[in-house]
Amino acid sequence: MFGFSGLGIDIVTLIIFLAMCFLLVTGVPLAFLTGLIATLLAVGWFSPDVLPIVVNRVYGFMTSYSLLAVPMFVLMASLLDKTGIAKDLYNAMWLTTRKFRTGVALQTVLIGVFLATMSGIIGGETVLLGLLALPQMLRLGYDKKLAIGTVVASGALGTMVPPSIVLIIYGLVASVSIGDLFTASFIPAFLLATMYIVYIVIRGKLNPGLLPDIPEDERNAPISPEERKRARINIALPAMIALLVLGSIYGGIASVTEAAAVGVIAVLCVAFYRKELNFNVVKEASYTTMQTCGMIMWIGIGAYILVGIYNLVGGNRFVESMLISSGLPPLGIILIMMAILFILGLFLDWIGIAMLTMPIFVPIVQNLGYDPIWFGVLFCVNMQVSFLSPPFGPAAFYLHSVAPKGVELVDIFKSVLPFIAIQLVLLALLILFPDITLFLIR
């Protein structure tokens, strides 16, 4: 026994923080370091007899019915990635936007929204847009920074657009309705996409040199009746998938978990109709799903244990008393939480941030009189920023892995700065005007 209880919760909190920083710097995966620290804390503060509590907590987390939605949505995204559904959707929309100088940029934002409504997975969307949209924009003559920023920001929209995996995990951790979270995030998510579009249009108006002159042969190329028919089908099929998933949730027909399963079946049916469903596609999609869900589960288990033990020794009361005793008004405490999430987002994965902070923050938010649904949407916007922010913005690394030659990480991080500013403006609007978030669930 290490006798941590004699040190006091404030000293133990500092030790946990320093230990996590040290282990992260040395390269220990977040899932394992949180589990290790939690076990040492449990044994040191109590005794080895407390370890069965840890096991029970993990069992409760792993057997949550709502958690089934995560592998279903990941599988749906993987199937979309392995088939040509998303690629043909992009090409079909190009036929309707090619006459406008901002056409490909606006199309990229719309495709980002479209893909987000079908999967809620960020990595696949960013990679897909990096393969399809970025080379097209650079070829046509878009400004390099505008093109890169548009692709990265649009690919990360899955953080907020329902059915977002981020919202699902938040709902599980905060014990709030995932359906209500989806409904509450609907307006903010599409407001963010609209702000992207407005920014692109205004930048193009103020500085026309950022936009290309579409070649005459591309702008006026005739479209055959067969191409029009194929384009309509390629747009209608993904729209049907999104409608089935979101319509079944908002219409009260299915729970989020059931809607995720419906989405998988819909994608399989569409792939079968397109003659793209085969053993290799299913195998590769299943393998990707297992990899992604394995990462989520291990990080979740470690963080869930650590937060559970930390709260058991009084950590949540310590954090709450520290924030309340700061003398700040309730809104000031919310801003401190947003600042903490922003800083953590520079270095940690969103899953770890959600698992480590939300069990502590959400009860404080409720005690301050705020709606945890509203706070969940704020959390998602904050994670939007973290996906783009240097030095470890995941969306930037996703794009860099498939970007054309000459696009470096430093170019990507410089390009996303205006879009980060737009995200922060949205965050400020949602804090100042909570009804933007809560309007649809009241």
QUINORBEL-V576361 format. One record per residue. N is the residue number from 1. SS is DSSP state (~ for helix, > for strand, _ for the rest). PSI is psi in whole degrees, -180 to 180 (* if undefined). BURIAL is 1 if it has 16 or more other ideal C-beta (glycine too) atoms within 10 Angstrom, else 0. Layout:
n: <N	N>
ss: <SS	SS>
psi: <PSI	PSI>
burial: <BURIAL	BURIAL>
//
This chain:
n: <1	2	3	4	5	6	7	8	9	10	11	12	13	14	15	16	17	18	19	20	21	22	23	24	25	26	27	28	29	30	31	32	33	34	35	36	37	38	39	40	41	42	43	44	45	46	47	48	49	50	51	52	53	54	55	56	57	58	59	60	61	62	63	64	65	66	67	68	69	70	71	72	73	74	75	76	77	78	79	80	81	82	83	84	85	86	87	88	89	90	91	92	93	94	95	96	97	98	99	100	101	102	103	104	105	106	107	108	109	110	111	112	113	114	115	116	117	118	119	120	121	122	123	124	125	126	127	128	129	130	131	132	133	134	135	136	137	138	139	140	141	142	143	144	145	146	147	148	149	150	151	152	153	154	155	156	157	158	159	160	161	162	163	164	165	166	167	168	169	170	171	172	173	174	175	176	177	178	179	180	181	182	183	184	185	186	187	188	189	190	191	192	193	194	195	196	197	198	199	200	201	202	203	204	205	206	207	208	209	210	211	212	213	214	215	216	217	218	219	220	221	222	223	224	225	226	227	228	229	230	231	232	233	234	235	236	237	238	239	240	241	242	243	244	245	246	247	248	249	250	251	252	253	254	255	256	257	258	259	260	261	262	263	264	265	266	267	268	269	270	271	272	273	274	275	276	277	278	279	280	281	282	283	284	285	286	287	288	289	290	291	292	293	294	295	296	297	298	299	300	301	302	303	304	305	306	307	308	309	310	311	312	313	314	315	316	317	318	319	320	321	322	323	324	325	326	327	328	329	330	331	332	333	334	335	336	337	338	339	340	341	342	343	344	345	346	347	348	349	350	351	352	353	354	355	356	357	358	359	360	361	362	363	364	365	366	367	368	369	370	371	372	373	374	375	376	377	378	379	380	381	382	383	384	385	386	387	388	389	390	391	392	393	394	395	396	397	398	399	400	401	402	403	404	405	406	407	408	409	410	411	412	413	414	415	416	417	418	419	420	421	422	423	424	425	426	427	428	429	430	431	432	433	434	435	436	437	438	439	440	441	442>
ss: <_	_	_	~	~	~	_	_	~	~	~	~	~	~	~	~	~	~	~	~	~	~	~	~	~	_	_	_	_	~	~	~	~	~	~	~	~	~	~	~	~	~	~	~	~	_	_	~	~	~	~	~	~	~	~	~	~	~	~	~	~	~	_	_	~	~	~	~	~	~	~	~	~	~	~	~	~	~	~	~	~	~	_	_	~	~	~	~	~	~	~	~	~	~	~	~	~	_	_	_	_	_	~	~	~	~	~	~	~	~	~	~	~	~	~	~	~	~	_	_	_	~	~	~	~	~	~	~	~	~	~	~	~	~	~	~	~	~	~	~	_	_	_	~	~	~	~	~	~	~	~	~	~	~	~	~	~	~	~	_	_	_	_	_	~	~	~	~	~	~	~	~	~	~	_	_	_	~	~	~	~	~	~	~	~	~	~	~	~	~	~	~	~	~	~	~	~	~	~	~	~	~	~	~	~	~	_	~	~	~	_	_	_	_	_	~	~	~	~	_	_	_	_	_	~	~	~	~	~	~	~	~	~	~	~	~	~	~	~	~	~	~	~	~	~	~	~	~	~	~	_	_	_	_	_	~	~	~	~	~	~	~	~	~	~	~	~	~	~	~	~	~	~	_	_	_	_	_	~	~	~	~	~	~	~	~	~	~	~	~	~	~	~	~	~	~	~	~	~	~	~	~	~	~	~	~	~	~	~	~	~	~	_	_	~	~	~	~	~	~	~	~	~	~	_	_	_	_	_	~	~	~	~	~	~	~	~	~	~	~	~	~	~	~	~	_	_	_	_	~	~	~	~	~	~	~	~	~	~	~	~	~	~	~	~	~	~	_	_	_	_	~	~	~	~	~	~	~	~	~	~	~	~	~	~	~	~	~	_	_	_	_	_	~	~	~	~	~	~	~	_	_	_	_	_	_	_	_	~	~	~	~	~	~	~	_	~	~	~	~	~	~	~	~	~	~	~	~	~	~	~	~	_	_	~	~	~	~	~	~	~	_>
psi: <134	-15	38	-30	-25	-12	-25	149	-31	-44	-40	-40	-43	-41	-43	-44	-47	-39	-41	-43	-45	-47	-35	-42	-35	-2	9	128	144	-40	-42	-37	-36	-40	-40	-48	-40	-42	-45	-39	-42	-46	-39	-36	-39	-100	170	-18	-16	-11	-35	-29	-39	-46	-43	-38	-42	-43	-42	-38	-46	-24	12	127	-40	-24	-21	-24	-29	-57	-30	-47	-36	-42	-40	-44	-39	-40	-40	-37	-39	-23	-179	17	-50	-40	-44	-31	-45	-48	-35	-41	-25	-32	-28	-15	-4	-17	-13	144	-32	7	-52	-37	-48	-39	-38	-43	-45	-40	-37	-43	-45	-49	-37	-37	-17	-19	-47	15	128	-44	-48	-39	-44	-43	-45	-47	-33	-33	-35	-53	-45	-49	-37	-44	-41	-37	-40	-22	20	150	135	-45	-40	-41	-48	-47	-41	-43	-47	-47	-41	-38	-24	2	-20	-14	-34	-36	125	142	88	133	-33	-43	-37	-47	-41	-45	-39	-45	-39	-6	48	165	122	-35	-42	-37	-43	-45	-43	-32	-9	-55	-49	-39	-46	-25	-41	-45	-39	-39	-38	-47	-45	-42	-46	-45	-45	-44	-40	-36	-42	-33	84	-21	-15	-18	153	160	110	127	141	-39	-31	-38	-35	14	132	147	121	155	-35	-40	-41	-44	-44	-39	-42	-42	-43	-22	-39	-38	-50	-36	-37	-41	-49	-40	-40	-43	-57	-37	-39	-30	-55	-27	-3	15	-37	154	172	-42	-44	-39	-35	-43	-39	-40	-43	-46	-40	-44	-42	-42	-43	-42	-38	-43	-37	2	35	0	116	176	-42	-40	-47	-41	-48	-40	-40	-39	-44	-40	-45	-40	-50	-47	-33	-43	-46	-44	-45	-42	-41	-42	-49	-48	-37	-41	-48	-48	-38	-47	-41	-43	-34	-33	4	14	-40	-40	-36	-47	-43	-45	-35	-41	-44	-41	-5	-17	2	152	165	-41	-35	-38	-39	-42	-37	-43	-43	-39	-40	-45	-39	-45	-44	-35	-19	-20	-24	157	148	-31	-47	-40	-46	-46	-34	-36	-37	-39	-22	-44	-42	-46	-35	-44	-44	-39	-27	-7	11	157	126	-23	-46	-45	-34	-39	-40	-42	-43	-42	-41	-39	-28	-46	-42	-30	-24	-20	139	157	-8	27	113	-39	-35	-41	-36	-47	-42	-30	-20	3	151	160	137	-10	108	166	-38	-35	-41	-46	-35	-37	-28	-8	-45	-34	-33	-41	-40	-41	-40	-35	-44	-42	-44	-41	-42	-31	-43	-32	79	-24	-22	-36	-41	-4	-45	-15	5	*>
burial: <0	0	0	1	0	0	0	0	1	0	0	1	1	0	1	1	0	0	0	1	0	0	1	0	0	0	0	0	0	1	1	0	1	1	1	1	1	1	1	1	1	1	1	1	1	1	0	0	0	0	0	0	0	1	0	0	1	1	0	0	1	0	0	0	0	1	1	0	1	1	1	1	1	1	1	1	1	1	1	1	1	1	1	0	1	1	0	1	1	1	1	1	1	1	1	0	1	1	0	1	1	1	1	1	1	1	1	1	1	1	1	1	1	1	1	1	1	1	1	1	1	1	1	1	1	1	1	1	1	1	1	1	1	1	0	1	1	1	0	1	1	1	1	1	1	1	1	1	1	1	1	1	1	1	1	1	1	1	1	1	1	1	1	1	1	1	1	1	1	1	1	1	1	1	0	1	1	1	1	1	1	1	1	1	1	1	1	1	1	0	0	1	1	0	1	1	1	0	1	1	1	0	1	1	0	0	0	0	0	1	1	1	0	1	0	0	0	0	0	0	0	0	0	0	0	0	0	0	0	0	1	0	0	1	1	0	1	1	0	0	1	1	0	1	1	1	0	1	1	0	0	0	0	1	1	1	1	0	1	1	1	1	1	1	0	1	1	1	0	1	1	0	0	0	0	0	1	0	0	0	1	1	0	0	1	0	0	1	1	0	0	1	1	0	0	1	1	1	1	1	1	1	1	1	1	1	1	1	1	1	1	1	1	1	1	1	0	1	1	1	0	0	1	0	0	0	0	0	0	0	0	0	1	1	0	0	1	1	0	0	1	1	0	1	1	0	0	1	1	1	1	1	1	1	1	1	1	1	1	1	1	1	1	1	1	0	0	1	0	1	1	1	1	1	1	1	1	1	1	1	1	1	1	1	1	1	1	1	1	0	0	0	1	1	1	1	0	1	1	1	0	1	1	0	0	0	1	0	0	0	1	1	1	0	1	1	0	1	1	1	0	1	1	1	0	1	1	0	1	1	1	0	0	1	0	1	1	1	0	0	1	0>
//
